[in-house]
Amino acid sequence: MIRETLQQVEVLEKQMAKLAGERTPQAALCRRRLEDHRRQLLQRCTGLSPEEKVFLARHPHRPKIDAYIHAIFTDFFEQKGDRQGKEDASILGGIAQYKGRPVTVLGHRKGATLAENMKYHFGMPEPEGYRKALRLMKQAEKFGRPIITFIDTPGAYPGMEAEEHGQGEAIARNLAEMSRLTVPVVAIVTGEGNSGGALALGVANRVLMLENAVYSVLSPEGFASILWKDAAKKAQACDVMKLTAQDLLEFKIIDQVLPEPAGGAQADPQRLFETVDRAIGQQLEELCRLDGNQLAAQRYQKFRKMA
């Protein structure tokens, strides 16, 4: 249902765009009617199934990390390279200001066009990407900067070269090192967060998820292929995997669910950015009251309890 509804919304938005330059009373009336119809369609997007949430989590127009950085932070300065091998552009990271406070921001980068998707491996980092992320996090620890990560990945890049360069070791090292960081770490799952490729940026004091994001051990298609030898059973897999934000909050895997606009994050990005901004501010206010040892101990105990 959600797919068909959003297709209708897209048609209305194109019609509204065509009328945007007209200044006649008739055009204004038509725009209002189209906007009312769009609002009514989006309001139907409630009570979504896990499969529909997966669809929204993967929506091509869902805001990407660069949009969050532009909307929430100032003075962003990108840092590249892992200082060992090469630059992996599928991880975007750097230093920024958050309400006057220096922070380190990093996360998965998918891209908005096909060319960018190919360049960034559809948000699937290689080992060099995870090593770059760890370099930035250790730098943040050295200078006492809080860390904010944005998680949106189908998983780590599965290529042969990535395996040869130590994909598993890079992810494992991130897990170990993040658990010991002595600065606040806030992770936000904004789209899909699959496998160790997501967890490598997710060992945080606070883990937040957008309402229609998903977070799981692997993709529903991969789960169905392993369990039932049939990737077409992905809808059934979505139900079994308990991968929605609501499920994970109940299991205490995450700490907070952030509401999205009706119809998904892409329907009203500015409203979404305001919600994420408030959540980051609230979490940092609480975490910055703790000293380094308390932050590391809290994070360690948080993930130990999951076992």
Summary of the structure (lengths in Angstrom):
residues: 307
radius of gyration: 20.1
end to end distance: 36.6
largest distance: 64.7
contacts: 1029
relative contact order: 0.13
helix: 53%
strand: 16%
